[in-house]
Amino acid sequence: MTRFEFLPTTISGLMIIQRKPIEDSRGFFSRLYCAEEYKAAGLQKPIAQINHTLTRKKGAVRGLHFQQPPHTEAKVVSCLKGEIFDVAVDLRKNSATFLKWHAEVLSAHNSQSLLIPEGFAHGFQTLTEDCELLYLHSASFNEESEDAFNATDPRLAISWPLPIKSISERDRNHPFIKNDFAGITL
């Protein structure tokens, strides 16, 4: 029996994962990952790293982060507490949706995750206080390959649902996308 439904978005490879919790009077059981089912949906590499974050303030923005080749990574993002506006930006060179973004509301209540392929930037905004996220990564973090773009870049024109109340100094200072940026070659 499958515990997930993989729903395509308008961007190739970017998928909404609808988990199928089993509930009874005690509560629920929910599978967050199954290598066999994820592989069938397109996640070919094994999970190499798992991260857990807490963002305390409603309206906070984190991102838009990615890793440069050869350390590009796929991510599975799940919200375990609270609610977020989760954004993935296609940075793949020659992609039909290059520099297009897609967002989903992920929450503790809707049992959805976002499967973000390699070659995407990722960020989110908290829609409630005290949001906890779990990230599954197909590659370990590599400091030399770390990169990011500014979440307020007018070229992307991301429609953040709330005024940005909090953003780290580091994220605030990430560059805007240069006109000659041709994308990430995978």
C-alpha positions as CSV (number, residue, x, y, z in Angstrom):
1,M,0.0,0.0,0.0
2,T,1.4,3.4,-1.0
3,R,1.6,6.1,1.7
4,F,2.2,9.0,-0.7
5,E,0.6,10.6,-3.7
6,F,3.1,12.5,-5.9
7,L,1.4,15.4,-7.6
8,P,3.1,17.3,-10.4
9,T,3.3,21.1,-10.5
10,T,3.6,23.4,-13.5
11,I,7.4,23.0,-13.2
12,S,8.9,19.8,-14.4
13,G,10.2,17.6,-11.6
14,L,8.9,19.7,-8.8
15,M,6.2,17.7,-7.0
16,I,3.8,18.0,-4.1
17,I,3.9,15.0,-1.9
18,Q,0.6,14.2,-0.3
19,R,1.2,12.0,2.7
20,K,-1.6,9.5,3.7
21,P,-1.6,9.3,7.5
22,I,-3.4,6.4,9.2
23,E,-5.5,7.8,12.0
24,D,-7.4,6.3,14.9
25,S,-8.6,7.4,18.3
26,R,-5.0,7.5,19.6
27,G,-3.8,9.9,16.9
28,F,-2.0,9.2,13.6
29,F,0.9,7.5,12.0
30,S,2.5,9.2,8.9
31,R,5.4,8.0,6.8
32,L,7.7,10.9,5.8
33,Y,10.0,8.9,3.5
34,C,10.2,5.6,1.7
35,A,13.2,5.1,-0.7
36,E,11.2,2.8,-3.0
37,E,8.3,5.2,-3.5
38,Y,10.4,8.3,-3.8
39,K,12.7,6.6,-6.3
40,A,9.6,5.7,-8.4
41,A,8.6,9.4,-8.3
42,G,12.0,10.6,-9.5
43,L,14.3,11.0,-6.5
44,Q,17.1,8.8,-7.7
45,K,19.8,9.6,-5.1
46,P,19.7,8.4,-1.5
47,I,19.1,10.8,1.4
48,A,22.5,12.0,2.6
49,Q,21.5,14.5,5.3
50,I,18.4,15.4,7.4
51,N,18.0,18.9,8.9
52,H,15.4,20.3,11.3
53,T,14.7,24.0,11.7
54,L,12.7,26.2,13.9
55,T,11.6,29.7,12.9
56,R,9.9,31.6,15.7
57,K,8.4,34.7,14.1
58,K,5.4,34.8,11.8
59,G,6.3,36.6,8.6
60,A,10.0,35.5,8.7
61,V,11.7,34.6,5.4
62,R,14.6,32.2,4.9
63,G,16.3,31.7,1.5
64,L,16.6,31.5,-1.4
65,H,19.4,28.8,-0.9
66,F,21.0,26.3,-3.3
67,Q,24.2,24.4,-3.9
68,Q,26.3,24.8,-7.0
69,P,27.5,21.8,-9.0
70,P,29.0,19.3,-8.4
71,H,27.1,19.4,-5.0
72,T,23.6,20.1,-6.2
73,E,20.9,18.5,-4.1
74,A,17.3,17.5,-4.2
75,K,15.3,18.4,-1.1
76,V,12.1,17.1,0.4
77,V,10.7,19.8,2.7
78,S,8.0,19.1,5.3
79,C,6.4,21.4,7.9
80,L,6.0,19.5,11.2
81,K,4.6,22.4,13.2
82,G,2.9,25.6,12.0
83,E,2.4,26.7,8.4
84,I,4.7,28.0,5.8
85,F,4.6,29.4,2.2
86,D,7.3,27.2,0.6
87,V,9.0,28.4,-2.6
88,A,11.1,26.7,-5.2
89,V,12.8,28.6,-8.0
90,D,13.9,26.7,-11.2
91,L,17.6,27.6,-11.9
92,R,18.2,24.8,-14.4
93,K,20.0,25.9,-17.5
94,N,17.9,25.6,-20.6
95,S,14.8,24.7,-18.6
96,A,11.5,25.8,-20.1
97,T,10.6,27.2,-16.7
98,F,14.0,28.8,-16.0
99,L,13.6,31.5,-13.2
100,K,10.0,30.6,-12.7
101,W,8.9,29.9,-9.1
102,H,6.2,27.7,-7.5
103,A,4.9,27.9,-4.0
104,E,2.8,25.7,-1.8
105,V,1.4,26.1,1.7
106,L,2.9,23.3,3.8
107,S,1.6,22.8,7.3
108,A,1.4,20.3,10.2
109,H,-2.3,19.8,9.2
110,N,-2.3,19.3,5.4
111,S,0.3,16.4,5.4
112,Q,2.0,17.8,2.3
113,S,5.7,18.0,1.5
114,L,7.5,19.5,-1.5
115,L,10.0,17.4,-3.5
116,I,12.4,19.9,-5.0
117,P,14.8,18.6,-7.6
118,E,18.4,19.4,-8.1
119,G,19.0,22.8,-9.7
120,F,16.4,24.8,-7.7
121,A,16.7,27.5,-5.1
122,H,14.5,27.1,-2.0
123,G,13.1,29.5,0.5
124,F,10.0,30.0,2.7
125,Q,8.0,32.4,4.7
126,T,6.4,31.5,8.0
127,L,2.6,32.0,8.2
128,T,2.4,31.2,11.9
129,E,4.6,31.5,14.9
130,D,7.1,28.7,15.8
131,C,7.3,26.8,12.5
132,E,9.4,23.6,12.5
133,L,10.6,22.1,9.2
134,L,12.3,18.8,8.4
135,Y,14.5,18.7,5.3
136,L,15.7,15.6,3.6
137,H,18.7,16.3,1.3
138,S,20.2,14.1,-1.4
139,A,23.7,15.6,-0.8
140,S,25.6,16.7,2.3
141,F,26.1,20.4,2.8
142,N,29.2,21.6,1.1
143,E,30.3,25.1,2.2
144,E,32.3,25.9,-1.0
145,S,29.2,25.1,-3.1
146,E,26.7,27.1,-1.0
147,D,25.0,29.9,-2.9
148,A,21.8,32.0,-2.7
149,F,19.8,34.7,-4.3
150,N,17.9,37.5,-2.6
151,A,14.3,36.5,-1.7
152,T,13.1,40.0,-2.7
153,D,14.7,39.9,-6.2
154,P,12.4,41.9,-8.5
155,R,13.3,39.6,-11.4
156,L,11.7,36.8,-9.6
157,A,8.8,38.9,-8.2
158,I,7.9,36.3,-5.5
159,S,4.5,37.2,-4.1
160,W,5.3,36.7,-0.4
161,P,1.9,36.5,1.3
162,L,2.9,38.6,4.4
163,P,5.1,41.6,4.9
164,I,8.6,40.3,5.6
165,K,8.9,40.8,9.4
166,S,12.3,39.0,9.9
167,I,15.2,38.0,7.6
168,S,18.7,37.2,8.6
169,E,21.4,39.7,7.7
170,R,23.1,37.1,5.6
171,D,19.9,36.4,3.6
172,R,19.1,40.1,3.3
173,N,22.5,40.6,1.7
174,H,22.3,37.8,-0.9
175,P,22.7,39.2,-4.4
176,F,20.0,39.8,-7.0
177,I,20.2,37.6,-10.1
178,K,22.6,39.1,-12.6
179,N,21.3,39.6,-16.2
180,D,23.9,37.2,-17.5
181,F,23.0,34.4,-15.2
182,A,22.4,31.4,-17.6
183,G,21.5,28.8,-15.0
184,I,22.9,25.7,-13.4
185,T,24.2,22.9,-15.5
186,L,23.4,19.6,-14.0
